[in-house]
Amino acid sequence: MTKWQKITINKNLIQKQTEKSALIKLPKTDLFFWHNLKCLQLSTTNKNCLHLFFTESFIFKCFKSEKIDGAYKNVKEVEYTADEFKNFFNQ
């Protein structure tokens, strides 16, 4: 059975939102990642925070993009396991 994990993030880490996902900045880095909106939930105790849910087998694909010749291109891509990912949020 899949075990779900939860971390709390500040809303100001969300850089962009579409109908289905949010672009979130990874704290203390220049990296970003997309996360499904179904796995984000408003905190009931702090209006400036969100709960981000993921499974222990989830792989976070983070990237840094820059504008090159008028188009944004990924210049750095890194993958983190759920345990490695949690360390960025000190939880």
Summary of the structure (lengths in Angstrom):
residues: 91
radius of gyration: 13.7
end to end distance: 22.8
largest distance: 46.9
contacts: 211
relative contact order: 0.24
helix: 13%
strand: 57%
